[in-house]
């Protein structure tokens, strides 16, 4: 984490919270926005700034799927929901279809660093399953054709 980021946490993020530790997620989001992911060192520095134990910050990073911990992701991070509703509605098929289209497996990034494919436990959109999230955008009620159109637009 650079000095500018440290100052932004201390000057802009911390004043918004009653306790330092409450600024954990916002601080992690700031660092990730700037680097694309969070390293162990970043999380240790956030812990020092917020008077927390490093393991507490790491636990937040590993619990929430919005954080890319210890590995960079492609320009488009595709997260496929594998929870029960999505599975019942064809989520596993959608995952395999994306793997075929991109030529990568879950957890991998395309050679051009454009796409990273991940599986997540739940995206909270069970009524519109199957669902994927690409960066901050949700795509719902997916079919093979819809997935192909989404990926084509992103290429």
VENMOSUL-V838254 format. One record per run of one state. SS is the DSSP state (~ for helix, > for strand, _ for the rest). FROM is the first residue (numbers start at 1). TO is the last residue. If there is no record, write none. Layout:
# VENMOSUL-V838254
SS & FROM & TO
SS & FROM & TO
This chain:
# VENMOSUL-V838254
_ & 1 & 2
~ & 3 & 16
_ & 17 & 19
~ & 20 & 35
_ & 36 & 37
> & 38 & 38
_ & 39 & 39
~ & 40 & 49
_ & 50 & 53
~ & 54 & 63
_ & 64 & 68
> & 69 & 69
_ & 70 & 75
> & 76 & 81
_ & 82 & 83
~ & 84 & 88
_ & 89 & 90
~ & 91 & 102
_ & 103 & 108
> & 109 & 109
_ & 110 & 114
> & 115 & 120
_ & 121 & 125
~ & 126 & 128
_ & 129 & 131
> & 132 & 134
_ & 135 & 136
> & 137 & 139
_ & 140 & 143
~ & 144 & 154
_ & 155 & 155
